[in-house]
Amino acid sequence: MSEKLERPNWIRVPASVSRGFTETLNVIKEAGVHTVCEEAMCPNIGECWRNKTATFLIMGNKCTRNCGFCNVKHGRPAPLDENEPMKVAQSVQKLGIKYAVITCVTRDDIKDGGAQHFADVIKAIRSINPETKVEILTSDLRGNVEAIQTIVDAQPDVFGHNLEVVRKFHKQVKRPPADYDVSLNFLKTVKKIEPKMITKTGIMVGVGETKEDVFELIDDVIDANIDILTIGQYLPPTSSHYPIARYVTPEEFAEYAEYGKSRGIEVISGALVRSSYKARETHALLGSSENT
């Protein structure tokens, strides 16, 4: 079980309290918006909020799915807040954010999975923050092509959807109705609709997978023409969540990054890496590599 594993010294979470952290918290609370930083108990919340960056969680704070790794509440969501797009846009403006990351709870109760709401958020941010880049991290929208098209038409700078774990552990950890191939095809569809759209996915390791499982996933990601892959250590939010199997070493994270590089994909790999962690820097890195 996870509580029997001693946390290694290479996993050190920065302290949360700082002036920047408090200012970010105040803006978010005043606006009445949610962040995945809080809801998912992200280990990087101190560093990100200190630097006035946050990943906004839209469409409420209750998810219609109940993944074994996630700390976001599961239950019956409230109706969509039609004012939320502008609330998020105003928060981005107040915080001076130049690279906004927007994610969501899964809303299987809505026909389009919330795609139009996502598009409205992107448009609202750009309406008062024209220089801000927008990265999104969506649910699988049940593979709805029309819903994907709706979001692509809003032209996010990066379109992300996480595979979360390797194929072998997908059913145990992410749980149905989530499906590895549905998620992979989702990202393929984004590229088919708009080949120039930057796509991104992320996974956690340490749930019991082997190196070969991760290499296989990297190959799948490359075949799907995905531009960015993030790999980070799984850290269960509580003892009730899916148990951690092991702590992956820095050397192994480096091996994954090197394998991806050798295959021509940008792999950001490290213990505290998350899909939205240092998203602005990752996007800039990709842009630099494309311009060389």
Backbone as CSV, one residue per row, in Angstrom:
resi,resn,N_x,N_y,N_z,CA_x,CA_y,CA_z,C_x,C_y,C_z
1,MET,0.840,-1.207,0.000,0.000,0.000,0.000,0.868,1.248,0.000
2,SER,0.280,2.380,-0.467,1.057,3.599,-0.630,1.613,4.130,0.673
3,GLU,0.876,3.952,1.799,1.364,4.521,3.053,2.622,3.817,3.570
4,LYS,2.947,2.661,3.037,4.127,1.937,3.468,5.368,2.368,2.695
5,LEU,5.177,3.129,1.630,6.307,3.588,0.828,6.851,4.896,1.389
6,GLU,8.151,4.931,1.606,8.774,6.157,2.086,9.040,7.083,0.911
7,ARG,8.598,8.330,1.026,8.769,9.284,-0.064,10.248,9.625,-0.216
8,PRO,10.784,9.470,-1.429,12.215,9.735,-1.641,12.539,11.225,-1.612
9,ASN,13.811,11.526,-1.463,14.224,12.920,-1.323,14.116,13.719,-2.607
10,TRP,13.918,13.050,-3.759,13.810,13.820,-5.004,12.383,14.354,-5.220
11,ILE,11.468,13.986,-4.340,10.118,14.543,-4.421,9.952,15.520,-3.273
12,ARG,10.173,16.776,-3.572,10.071,17.833,-2.572,9.084,18.879,-3.058
13,VAL,8.026,19.081,-2.322,6.987,20.026,-2.702,7.278,21.378,-2.073
14,PRO,7.389,22.446,-2.871,7.672,23.772,-2.317,6.576,24.239,-1.362
15,ALA,6.942,25.038,-0.382,5.964,25.587,0.555,4.975,26.479,-0.185
16,SER,3.724,26.508,0.298,2.666,27.231,-0.391,2.629,28.719,-0.067
17,VAL,2.811,29.086,1.168,2.535,30.446,1.600,3.561,31.431,1.048
18,SER,3.038,32.485,0.402,3.848,33.568,-0.122,2.900,34.692,-0.495
19,ARG,3.454,35.851,-0.780,2.611,36.979,-1.171,1.867,36.684,-2.481
20,GLY,2.587,36.140,-3.455,1.961,35.810,-4.727,0.862,34.777,-4.568
21,PHE,1.101,33.795,-3.681,0.102,32.758,-3.418,-1.170,33.394,-2.871
22,THR,-1.020,34.266,-1.890,-2.177,34.902,-1.256,-2.946,35.776,-2.234
23,GLU,-2.234,36.522,-3.072,-2.883,37.385,-4.054,-3.680,36.556,-5.064
24,THR,-3.106,35.451,-5.513,-3.806,34.579,-6.448,-5.054,33.987,-5.802
25,LEU,-4.917,33.535,-4.569,-6.048,32.968,-3.842,-7.172,33.987,-3.717
26,ASN,-6.836,35.220,-3.400,-7.846,36.255,-3.216,-8.602,36.550,-4.506
27,VAL,-7.879,36.616,-5.624,-8.521,36.876,-6.916,-9.484,35.752,-7.275
28,ILE,-9.047,34.507,-7.069,-9.853,33.344,-7.418,-11.108,33.262,-6.552
29,LYS,-10.950,33.494,-5.260,-12.095,33.440,-4.352,-13.088,34.561,-4.642
30,GLU,-12.560,35.758,-4.909,-13.420,36.907,-5.189,-14.236,36.691,-6.466
31,ALA,-13.622,36.062,-7.453,-14.308,35.826,-8.730,-15.297,34.671,-8.651
32,GLY,-15.124,33.796,-7.668,-16.008,32.648,-7.544,-15.737,31.577,-8.575
33,VAL,-14.466,31.462,-8.997,-14.099,30.424,-9.960,-13.346,29.313,-9.242
34,HIS,-13.197,28.183,-9.930,-12.486,27.035,-9.357,-11.158,26.833,-10.075
35,THR,-10.209,26.216,-9.380,-8.948,25.824,-10.003,-8.695,24.350,-9.716
36,VAL,-8.064,23.687,-10.673,-7.701,22.288,-10.461,-6.567,22.207,-9.439
37,CYS,-5.859,23.319,-9.279,-4.779,23.384,-8.291,-5.301,22.988,-6.907
38,GLU,-6.470,23.531,-6.554,-7.073,23.243,-5.252,-7.823,21.915,-5.258
39,GLU,-8.708,21.754,-6.255,-9.607,20.608,-6.271,-8.856,19.287,-6.358
40,ALA,-7.750,19.258,-7.119,-6.990,18.023,-7.306,-5.787,17.921,-6.375
41,MET,-5.648,18.897,-5.457,-4.540,18.909,-4.506,-3.199,18.783,-5.220
42,CYS,-2.986,19.626,-6.219,-1.747,19.564,-7.005,-0.545,19.903,-6.134
43,PRO,0.532,19.136,-6.230,1.716,19.401,-5.409,2.459,20.675,-5.787
44,ASN,2.145,21.226,-6.973,2.857,22.421,-7.436,2.109,23.718,-7.148
45,ILE,1.034,23.649,-6.379,0.205,24.825,-6.153,0.992,25.984,-5.558
46,GLY,1.919,25.713,-4.657,2.700,26.775,-4.034,3.536,27.524,-5.043
47,GLU,4.266,26.785,-5.875,5.129,27.411,-6.869,4.324,28.179,-7.907
48,CYS,3.253,27.547,-8.407,2.475,28.187,-9.471,1.754,29.438,-8.973
49,TRP,1.100,29.343,-7.820,0.368,30.499,-7.305,1.315,31.608,-6.874
50,ARG,2.490,31.235,-6.416,3.487,32.239,-6.062,3.866,33.056,-7.296
51,ASN,3.832,32.401,-8.466,4.160,33.069,-9.724,2.913,33.584,-10.446
52,LYS,1.784,33.579,-9.730,0.507,34.069,-10.272,0.088,33.331,-11.539
53,THR,0.214,32.022,-11.505,-0.319,31.195,-12.578,-1.249,30.177,-11.947
54,ALA,-2.285,29.819,-12.676,-3.261,28.866,-12.150,-3.932,28.148,-13.306
55,THR,-4.381,26.926,-13.060,-5.143,26.178,-14.043,-6.605,26.229,-13.632
56,PHE,-7.402,26.931,-14.401,-8.800,27.128,-14.060,-9.616,25.875,-14.360
57,LEU,-10.511,25.548,-13.450,-11.386,24.386,-13.579,-12.793,24.892,-13.861
58,ILE,-13.287,24.641,-15.061,-14.595,25.170,-15.432,-15.694,24.108,-15.394
59,MET,-16.932,24.587,-15.469,-18.141,23.759,-15.482,-18.442,23.141,-14.121
60,GLY,-18.001,23.819,-13.051,-18.302,23.355,-11.704,-17.146,22.616,-11.066
61,ASN,-17.396,22.082,-9.879,-16.347,21.322,-9.190,-16.806,19.915,-8.842
62,LYS,-17.843,19.435,-9.542,-18.294,18.054,-9.377,-18.260,17.351,-10.722
63,CYS,-17.657,16.185,-10.741,-17.438,15.428,-11.970,-18.437,14.278,-12.085
64,THR,-18.882,13.982,-13.305,-19.806,12.868,-13.497,-19.085,11.517,-13.508
65,ARG,-17.758,11.547,-13.513,-16.995,10.296,-13.443,-16.264,10.219,-12.112
66,ASN,-15.727,9.050,-11.823,-15.099,8.818,-10.519,-13.791,8.052,-10.692
67,CYS,-12.808,8.726,-11.273,-11.513,8.088,-11.526,-10.799,7.777,-10.208
68,GLY,-10.074,6.675,-10.205,-9.445,6.215,-8.978,-8.289,7.058,-8.482
69,PHE,-7.764,7.940,-9.339,-6.594,8.736,-8.972,-6.942,10.164,-8.595
70,CYS,-8.172,10.594,-8.859,-8.510,12.013,-8.847,-9.220,12.438,-7.568
71,ASN,-8.889,13.650,-7.109,-9.478,14.165,-5.882,-10.641,15.134,-6.138
72,VAL,-10.970,15.370,-7.402,-12.123,16.217,-7.709,-13.386,15.483,-7.288
73,LYS,-14.335,16.212,-6.707,-15.565,15.599,-6.192,-16.352,14.919,-7.307
74,HIS,-16.973,13.790,-6.954,-17.825,13.052,-7.879,-19.273,13.224,-7.439
75,GLY,-20.147,13.479,-8.394,-21.552,13.631,-8.034,-22.352,14.271,-9.148
76,ARG,-23.546,14.755,-8.778,-24.417,15.397,-9.754,-24.035,16.870,-9.873
77,PRO,-23.543,17.302,-11.038,-23.089,18.684,-11.172,-24.248,19.672,-11.218
78,ALA,-23.946,20.911,-10.891,-24.915,21.986,-11.003,-25.010,22.423,-12.469
79,PRO,-26.071,23.140,-12.830,-26.161,23.668,-14.205,-24.970,24.575,-14.505
80,LEU,-24.630,24.691,-15.775,-23.520,25.549,-16.168,-23.804,27.002,-15.803
81,ASP,-22.786,27.694,-15.375,-22.881,29.112,-15.042,-22.580,29.907,-16.309
82,GLU,-23.601,30.584,-16.856,-23.407,31.317,-18.106,-22.465,32.509,-17.952
83,ASN,-22.233,32.913,-16.709,-21.315,34.027,-16.458,-19.868,33.567,-16.251
84,GLU,-19.668,32.248,-16.191,-18.337,31.731,-15.894,-17.274,32.138,-16.921
85,PRO,-17.570,32.107,-18.222,-16.525,32.516,-19.181,-15.941,33.889,-18.879
86,MET,-16.794,34.871,-18.569,-16.282,36.203,-18.290,-15.616,36.266,-16.921
87,LYS,-16.085,35.484,-15.952,-15.439,35.436,-14.636,-13.991,34.954,-14.777
88,VAL,-13.805,33.906,-15.582,-12.459,33.379,-15.800,-11.611,34.415,-16.542
89,ALA,-12.188,35.027,-17.559,-11.462,36.032,-18.340,-11.014,37.200,-17.471
90,GLN,-11.883,37.639,-16.575,-11.542,38.752,-15.684,-10.474,38.348,-14.672
91,SER,-10.513,37.098,-14.221,-9.478,36.609,-13.305,-8.129,36.567,-14.000
92,VAL,-8.119,36.129,-15.240,-6.884,36.117,-16.038,-6.327,37.534,-16.152
93,GLN,-7.224,38.487,-16.383,-6.807,39.881,-16.515,-6.240,40.425,-15.201
94,LYS,-6.924,40.174,-14.092,-6.479,40.679,-12.790,-5.131,40.093,-12.377
95,LEU,-4.904,38.846,-12.731,-3.652,38.187,-12.364,-2.524,38.482,-13.358
96,GLY,-2.868,39.117,-14.457,-1.850,39.428,-15.458,-1.307,38.187,-16.145
97,ILE,-2.139,37.187,-16.303,-1.708,35.920,-16.886,-1.554,36.050,-18.396
98,LYS,-0.397,35.670,-18.905,-0.137,35.718,-20.338,-0.279,34.348,-20.994
99,TYR,-0.430,33.326,-20.166,-0.619,31.974,-20.689,-1.622,31.288,-19.767
100,ALA,-2.868,31.191,-20.210,-3.934,30.634,-19.377,-4.169,29.167,-19.707
101,VAL,-4.291,28.353,-18.666,-4.609,26.936,-18.837,-6.017,26.703,-18.286
102,ILE,-6.868,26.106,-19.105,-8.258,25.871,-18.734,-8.555,24.385,-18.822
103,THR,-9.022,23.805,-17.720,-9.436,22.404,-17.738,-10.865,22.319,-17.204
104,CYS,-11.371,21.125,-17.034,-12.783,20.989,-16.672,-13.041,19.687,-15.924
105,VAL,-14.183,19.641,-15.274,-14.700,18.367,-14.804,-15.356,17.704,-16.014
106,THR,-15.507,16.397,-15.985,-16.204,15.711,-17.066,-17.701,15.911,-16.883
107,ARG,-18.374,16.317,-17.947,-19.815,16.574,-17.887,-20.538,15.681,-18.891
108,ASP,-20.658,14.398,-18.528,-21.381,13.462,-19.384,-22.875,13.756,-19.406
109,ASP,-23.328,14.640,-18.508,-24.741,14.990,-18.442,-25.134,16.017,-19.498
110,ILE,-24.155,16.593,-20.188,-24.415,17.595,-21.212,-24.170,16.970,-22.581
111,LYS,-25.041,17.242,-23.542,-24.985,16.592,-24.850,-23.626,16.738,-25.519
112,ASP,-23.069,17.957,-25.490,-21.773,18.162,-26.152,-20.608,18.076,-25.184
113,GLY,-20.873,17.615,-23.966,-19.818,17.475,-22.967,-19.273,18.793,-22.452
114,GLY,-19.944,19.901,-22.835,-19.481,21.225,-22.421,-18.588,21.896,-23.446
115,ALA,-18.570,21.383,-24.669,-17.688,21.926,-25.708,-17.981,23.399,-26.001
116,GLN,-19.260,23.749,-26.115,-19.601,25.141,-26.410,-19.177,26.052,-25.260
117,HIS,-19.304,25.558,-24.036,-18.888,26.343,-22.869,-17.375,26.585,-22.917
118,PHE,-16.627,25.557,-23.299,-15.180,25.701,-23.460,-14.865,26.787,-24.488
119,ALA,-15.573,26.722,-25.625,-15.359,27.706,-26.683,-15.675,29.110,-26.183
120,ASP,-16.739,29.227,-25.379,-17.128,30.535,-24.844,-16.051,31.087,-23.900
121,VAL,-15.433,30.203,-23.116,-14.358,30.627,-22.207,-13.159,31.130,-23.001
122,ILE,-12.778,30.395,-24.037,-11.641,30.805,-24.875,-11.896,32.185,-25.477
123,LYS,-13.107,32.367,-26.006,-13.456,33.648,-26.645,-13.488,34.784,-25.627
124,ALA,-14.000,34.512,-24.428,-14.080,35.545,-23.400,-12.686,35.984,-22.957
125,ILE,-11.795,35.014,-22.774,-10.410,35.351,-22.383,-9.781,36.252,-23.435
126,ARG,-9.924,35.880,-24.683,-9.300,36.642,-25.753,-9.940,38.021,-25.933
127,SER,-11.213,38.154,-25.559,-11.902,39.430,-25.756,-11.321,40.546,-24.900
128,ILE,-10.786,40.204,-23.709,-10.209,41.240,-22.845,-8.736,40.990,-22.537
129,ASN,-8.208,39.881,-23.060,-6.783,39.562,-22.905,-6.237,39.118,-24.263
130,PRO,-6.223,40.016,-25.255,-5.880,39.611,-26.621,-4.490,39.021,-26.795
131,GLU,-3.576,39.318,-25.884,-2.214,38.793,-26.025,-1.994,37.493,-25.246
132,THR,-3.001,37.063,-24.504,-2.872,35.852,-23.691,-3.074,34.601,-24.532
133,LYS,-2.156,33.658,-24.413,-2.318,32.369,-25.076,-3.177,31.473,-24.190
134,VAL,-3.936,30.590,-24.824,-4.873,29.739,-24.094,-4.611,28.267,-24.402
135,GLU,-4.289,27.526,-23.358,-4.148,26.074,-23.467,-5.338,25.441,-22.773
136,ILE,-5.935,24.433,-23.397,-7.080,23.763,-22.789,-6.768,22.291,-22.547
137,LEU,-7.402,21.752,-21.525,-7.281,20.330,-21.188,-8.694,19.821,-20.974
138,THR,-9.215,19.088,-21.944,-10.621,18.697,-21.924,-10.816,17.238,-21.511
139,SER,-12.078,16.894,-21.260,-12.452,15.494,-21.094,-12.462,14.847,-22.476
140,ASP,-12.860,13.584,-22.558,-12.865,12.915,-23.867,-14.101,13.255,-24.695
141,LEU,-15.062,13.999,-24.101,-16.289,14.402,-24.790,-16.990,13.203,-25.432
142,ARG,-16.676,12.011,-24.902,-17.177,10.735,-25.440,-16.853,10.572,-26.933
143,GLY,-15.790,11.221,-27.351,-15.351,11.093,-28.735,-16.241,11.808,-29.739
144,ASN,-17.095,12.718,-29.283,-18.043,13.436,-30.128,-17.292,14.369,-31.091
145,VAL,-17.303,14.041,-32.374,-16.535,14.804,-33.369,-17.063,16.230,-33.498
146,GLU,-18.378,16.413,-33.469,-18.946,17.760,-33.562,-18.510,18.620,-32.381
147,ALA,-18.442,18.009,-31.192,-17.999,18.742,-30.005,-16.532,19.147,-30.137
148,ILE,-15.715,18.232,-30.648,-14.300,18.543,-30.861,-14.171,19.689,-31.854
149,GLN,-14.967,19.639,-32.920,-14.944,20.697,-33.936,-15.289,22.052,-33.329
150,THR,-16.259,22.077,-32.420,-16.675,23.322,-31.771,-15.499,23.979,-31.055
151,ILE,-14.702,23.164,-30.353,-13.562,23.702,-29.612,-12.430,24.089,-30.562
152,VAL,-12.177,23.273,-31.560,-11.123,23.593,-32.541,-11.429,24.926,-33.216
153,ASP,-12.711,25.168,-33.513,-13.107,26.417,-34.172,-12.796,27.649,-33.317
154,ALA,-12.743,27.454,-31.986,-12.410,28.564,-31.081,-10.910,28.835,-31.051
155,GLN,-10.129,27.967,-31.690,-8.688,28.143,-31.876,-7.869,28.326,-30.591
156,PRO,-7.917,27.338,-29.690,-6.984,27.386,-28.562,-5.562,27.254,-29.092
157,ASP,-4.593,27.741,-28.337,-3.203,27.642,-28.776,-2.674,26.222,-28.611
158,VAL,-3.165,25.517,-27.597,-2.815,24.116,-27.369,-4.084,23.374,-26.971
159,PHE,-4.319,22.232,-27.595,-5.500,21.414,-27.300,-5.011,20.148,-26.603
160,GLY,-5.300,20.020,-25.325,-4.833,18.879,-24.557,-5.935,17.962,-24.066
161,HIS,-5.623,16.706,-23.981,-6.490,15.702,-23.357,-5.585,14.602,-22.838
162,ASN,-5.712,14.246,-21.577,-4.775,13.307,-20.964,-5.185,11.844,-21.097
163,LEU,-4.215,11.030,-21.487,-4.400,9.577,-21.438,-4.375,9.098,-19.988
164,GLU,-3.656,9.804,-19.136,-3.542,9.596,-17.681,-2.638,8.446,-17.276
165,VAL,-2.854,7.256,-17.815,-2.015,6.096,-17.466,-1.836,5.216,-18.699
166,VAL,-0.902,4.278,-18.609,-0.643,3.368,-19.728,-1.859,2.478,-19.972
167,ARG,-1.904,1.898,-21.155,-3.055,1.089,-21.559,-3.386,-0.007,-20.541
168,LYS,-2.361,-0.698,-20.053,-2.564,-1.855,-19.172,-3.370,-1.511,-17.918
169,PHE,-3.214,-0.277,-17.407,-3.857,0.091,-16.147,-5.019,1.082,-16.322
170,HIS,-5.397,1.314,-17.559,-6.407,2.333,-17.824,-7.744,2.025,-17.154
171,LYS,-8.206,0.789,-17.276,-9.514,0.434,-16.708,-9.512,0.469,-15.186
172,GLN,-8.395,0.058,-14.573,-8.339,0.061,-13.107,-8.213,1.460,-12.529
173,VAL,-7.438,2.311,-13.193,-7.113,3.617,-12.623,-8.049,4.713,-13.109
174,LYS,-8.218,4.838,-14.420,-9.094,5.889,-14.953,-10.555,5.458,-14.944
175,ARG,-10.790,4.181,-15.168,-12.103,3.545,-15.039,-13.075,3.914,-16.164
176,PRO,-13.867,2.910,-16.613,-14.911,3.165,-17.611,-15.929,4.177,-17.056
177,PRO,-16.563,4.963,-17.947,-16.562,4.860,-19.408,-15.307,5.406,-20.092
178,ALA,-14.320,5.906,-19.323,-13.064,6.319,-19.949,-12.435,5.115,-20.642
179,ASP,-11.801,5.355,-21.776,-11.226,4.266,-22.556,-9.953,4.765,-23.249
180,TYR,-8.916,3.991,-23.180,-7.614,4.384,-23.737,-7.723,4.724,-25.216
181,ASP,-8.385,3.860,-25.981,-8.468,4.078,-27.422,-9.380,5.247,-27.777
182,VAL,-10.435,5.458,-26.990,-11.298,6.625,-27.218,-10.477,7.905,-27.043
183,SER,-9.651,7.942,-25.988,-8.817,9.111,-25.736,-7.777,9.310,-26.832
184,LEU,-7.168,8.222,-27.270,-6.158,8.310,-28.328,-6.800,8.792,-29.631
185,ASN,-7.966,8.249,-29.963,-8.661,8.651,-31.187,-9.154,10.092,-31.097
186,PHE,-9.494,10.528,-29.888,-9.897,11.913,-29.651,-8.780,12.855,-30.133
187,LEU,-7.560,12.575,-29.704,-6.426,13.421,-30.073,-6.093,13.309,-31.558
188,LYS,-6.286,12.141,-32.122,-6.100,11.982,-33.566,-7.108,12.827,-34.336
189,THR,-8.340,12.888,-33.817,-9.401,13.649,-34.472,-9.086,15.136,-34.492
190,VAL,-8.540,15.642,-33.390,-8.156,17.059,-33.341,-7.194,17.371,-34.485
191,LYS,-6.206,16.515,-34.671,-5.211,16.718,-35.728,-5.819,16.570,-37.130
192,LYS,-6.787,15.676,-37.274,-7.430,15.510,-38.576,-8.223,16.759,-38.945
193,ILE,-8.882,17.335,-37.946,-9.666,18.546,-38.190,-8.764,19.737,-38.477
194,GLU,-7.705,19.871,-37.660,-6.789,21.007,-37.803,-5.358,20.513,-37.618
195,PRO,-4.704,20.125,-38.710,-3.354,19.558,-38.624,-2.330,20.458,-37.943
196,LYS,-2.546,21.782,-37.972,-1.584,22.700,-37.375,-1.822,22.930,-35.879
197,MET,-2.915,22.389,-35.356,-3.214,22.559,-33.936,-2.194,21.790,-33.087
198,ILE,-1.628,22.443,-32.093,-0.706,21.766,-31.175,-1.528,20.904,-30.219
199,THR,-1.217,19.626,-30.160,-1.924,18.716,-29.265,-0.991,18.227,-28.158
200,LYS,-1.601,17.889,-27.053,-0.816,17.559,-25.860,-1.545,16.504,-25.037
201,THR,-0.786,15.613,-24.428,-1.370,14.644,-23.506,-0.393,14.393,-22.363
202,GLY,-0.891,13.778,-21.299,-0.038,13.529,-20.147,-0.411,12.229,-19.448
203,ILE,0.584,11.658,-18.764,0.335,10.442,-17.985,1.036,10.525,-16.641
204,MET,0.578,9.653,-15.732,1.229,9.459,-14.438,1.884,8.085,-14.449
205,VAL,3.017,7.963,-13.800,3.678,6.668,-13.667,3.842,6.342,-12.186
206,GLY,4.015,5.052,-11.932,4.138,4.608,-10.550,2.917,3.856,-10.067
207,VAL,2.035,3.463,-11.019,0.821,2.723,-10.631,1.010,1.222,-10.807
208,GLY,2.177,0.828,-11.326,2.441,-0.598,-11.524,2.932,-0.943,-12.914
209,GLU,3.055,0.069,-13.764,3.481,-0.146,-15.145,4.975,-0.478,-15.225
210,THR,5.378,-1.063,-16.324,6.790,-1.327,-16.592,7.319,-0.257,-17.552
211,LYS,8.628,-0.226,-17.730,9.212,0.696,-18.703,8.665,0.410,-20.099
212,GLU,8.504,-0.874,-20.404,8.013,-1.252,-21.732,6.605,-0.710,-21.959
213,ASP,5.792,-0.666,-20.907,4.443,-0.109,-21.023,4.503,1.375,-21.392
214,VAL,5.446,2.081,-20.785,5.577,3.515,-21.058,6.120,3.734,-22.468
215,PHE,7.094,2.947,-22.872,7.628,3.067,-24.234,6.521,2.804,-25.268
216,GLU,5.667,1.819,-24.959,4.548,1.507,-25.865,3.606,2.708,-25.963
217,LEU,3.340,3.352,-24.831,2.471,4.532,-24.843,3.110,5.661,-25.652
218,ILE,4.400,5.883,-25.466,5.083,6.926,-26.236,4.948,6.651,-27.732
219,ASP,5.078,5.392,-28.120,4.909,5.018,-29.528,3.489,5.329,-30.003
220,ASP,2.491,5.036,-29.160,1.095,5.333,-29.504,0.887,6.836,-29.679
221,VAL,1.494,7.600,-28.793,1.376,9.061,-28.845,2.003,9.602,-30.135
222,ILE,3.133,9.054,-30.508,3.799,9.477,-31.747,2.947,9.116,-32.960
223,ASP,2.374,7.919,-32.960,1.519,7.487,-34.066,0.287,8.378,-34.196
224,ALA,-0.151,8.951,-33.062,-1.313,9.840,-33.073,-0.943,11.267,-33.450
225,ASN,0.353,11.491,-33.739,0.843,12.804,-34.167,0.672,13.872,-33.087
226,ILE,0.764,13.462,-31.829,0.652,14.386,-30.707,1.984,15.110,-30.536
227,ASP,1.929,16.397,-30.202,3.135,17.216,-30.163,3.873,17.188,-28.833
228,ILE,3.131,17.126,-27.723,3.741,17.225,-26.394,3.212,16.119,-25.488
229,LEU,4.103,15.464,-24.774,3.729,14.456,-23.780,4.382,14.806,-22.452
230,THR,3.596,14.824,-21.396,4.149,15.031,-20.056,4.053,13.726,-19.269
231,ILE,5.083,13.458,-18.478,5.114,12.247,-17.645,5.518,12.650,-16.236
232,GLY,4.685,12.326,-15.251,4.974,12.680,-13.868,4.655,11.550,-12.909
233,GLN,5.129,11.684,-11.698,4.913,10.676,-10.659,3.481,10.730,-10.142
234,TYR,2.844,9.568,-10.054,1.527,9.493,-9.427,1.673,9.632,-7.922
235,LEU,0.910,10.559,-7.350,0.876,10.758,-5.903,-0.576,10.711,-5.456
236,PRO,-1.017,9.615,-4.830,-2.422,9.517,-4.430,-2.810,10.623,-3.458
237,PRO,-3.934,11.312,-3.718,-4.360,12.402,-2.837,-4.646,11.940,-1.413
238,THR,-5.220,10.739,-1.279,-5.531,10.179,0.043,-5.309,8.673,-0.004
239,SER,-5.400,8.036,1.143,-5.236,6.576,1.216,-6.416,5.837,0.594
240,SER,-7.509,6.544,0.314,-8.684,5.927,-0.299,-8.573,5.858,-1.818
241,HIS,-7.603,6.569,-2.382,-7.444,6.561,-3.831,-6.601,5.372,-4.282
242,TYR,-6.507,5.212,-5.592,-5.741,4.098,-6.144,-4.324,4.130,-5.566
243,PRO,-3.833,2.996,-5.080,-2.535,2.997,-4.385,-1.342,3.184,-5.328
244,ILE,-0.338,3.851,-4.825,0.911,3.979,-5.569,1.679,2.659,-5.474
245,ALA,2.295,2.249,-6.557,3.063,1.002,-6.561,4.534,1.258,-6.257
246,ARG,5.054,2.384,-6.768,6.471,2.682,-6.547,6.748,4.137,-6.919
247,TYR,7.910,4.623,-6.465,8.389,5.936,-6.863,9.382,5.740,-8.008
248,VAL,9.117,6.389,-9.106,9.971,6.288,-10.287,11.203,7.174,-10.076
249,THR,12.348,6.658,-10.435,13.604,7.375,-10.190,13.831,8.480,-11.223
250,PRO,14.623,9.499,-10.869,14.964,10.551,-11.834,15.616,9.983,-13.090
251,GLU,16.418,8.936,-12.932,17.087,8.323,-14.081,16.067,7.738,-15.066
252,GLU,15.012,7.146,-14.498,13.983,6.555,-15.362,13.182,7.642,-16.079
253,PHE,12.879,8.731,-15.379,12.192,9.847,-16.025,13.040,10.382,-17.180
254,ALA,14.341,10.476,-16.954,15.249,10.960,-17.995,15.264,9.996,-19.188
255,GLU,15.159,8.719,-18.897,15.158,7.706,-19.952,13.922,7.860,-20.843
256,TYR,12.778,8.165,-20.235,11.551,8.369,-21.012,11.679,9.600,-21.903
257,ALA,12.246,10.669,-21.343,12.423,11.898,-22.119,13.358,11.658,-23.299
258,GLU,14.423,10.916,-23.054,15.398,10.634,-24.103,14.794,9.753,-25.197
259,TYR,13.994,8.777,-24.779,13.342,7.908,-25.769,12.422,8.725,-26.661
260,GLY,11.634,9.627,-26.036,10.743,10.471,-26.814,11.502,11.367,-27.768
261,LYS,12.589,11.945,-27.273,13.422,12.829,-28.100,13.983,12.077,-29.300
262,SER,14.389,10.835,-29.071,14.952,10.034,-30.156,13.909,9.706,-31.219
263,ARG,12.628,9.777,-30.806,11.533,9.501,-31.741,10.905,10.772,-32.290
264,GLY,11.442,11.938,-31.872,10.983,13.192,-32.440,9.807,13.857,-31.765
265,ILE,9.551,13.528,-30.483,8.454,14.158,-29.763,8.988,14.852,-28.517
266,GLU,8.356,15.958,-28.141,8.752,16.697,-26.940,8.143,15.997,-25.728
267,VAL,8.974,15.380,-24.900,8.527,14.697,-23.686,9.068,15.446,-22.474
268,ILE,8.172,15.982,-21.676,8.541,16.661,-20.433,8.326,15.653,-19.315
269,SER,9.403,15.190,-18.711,9.338,14.044,-17.812,10.064,14.333,-16.505
270,GLY,9.373,14.141,-15.378,9.978,14.372,-14.074,8.978,14.108,-12.967
271,ALA,9.473,13.919,-11.766,8.621,13.500,-10.653,7.419,14.412,-10.433
272,LEU,7.631,15.734,-10.425,6.541,16.666,-10.133,5.932,17.285,-11.386
273,VAL,6.250,16.729,-12.538,5.655,17.226,-13.782,4.171,16.873,-13.812
274,ARG,3.366,17.840,-14.204,1.935,17.634,-14.432,1.609,18.221,-15.795
275,SER,0.470,17.857,-16.346,0.140,18.284,-17.709,0.129,19.793,-17.855
276,SER,-0.260,20.511,-16.800,-0.326,21.967,-16.899,0.859,22.663,-16.233
277,TYR,1.758,21.902,-15.631,2.910,22.488,-14.947,3.893,23.071,-15.960
278,LYS,4.254,24.337,-15.771,5.162,25.039,-16.691,4.686,24.923,-18.140
279,ALA,3.366,25.026,-18.317,2.795,24.882,-19.657,3.302,25.957,-20.605
280,ARG,3.459,27.167,-20.103,3.935,28.266,-20.947,5.352,27.975,-21.444
281,GLU,6.216,27.500,-20.541,7.595,27.201,-20.918,7.653,26.053,-21.931
282,THR,6.779,25.054,-21.742,6.755,23.918,-22.656,6.323,24.359,-24.044
283,HIS,5.308,25.199,-24.095,4.831,25.713,-25.380,5.928,26.513,-26.082
284,ALA,6.635,27.331,-25.306,7.728,28.136,-25.870,8.855,27.230,-26.384
285,LEU,9.123,26.174,-25.624,10.169,25.224,-26.025,9.823,24.564,-27.343
286,LEU,8.555,24.194,-27.498,8.102,23.573,-28.736,8.239,24.544,-29.891
287,GLY,7.857,25.803,-29.655,7.971,26.825,-30.693,9.398,27.037,-31.124
288,SER,10.317,26.998,-30.141,11.728,27.181,-30.454,12.262,26.050,-31.307
289,SER,11.838,24.815,-30.982,12.325,23.654,-31.723,11.785,23.661,-33.151
290,GLU,10.569,24.224,-33.338,9.988,24.255,-34.679,10.651,25.316,-35.544
291,ASN,11.245,26.312,-34.866,11.860,27.404,-35.610,13.342,27.187,-35.899
292,THR,13.873,26.061,-35.434,15.300,25.795,-35.654,15.504,24.962,-36.919
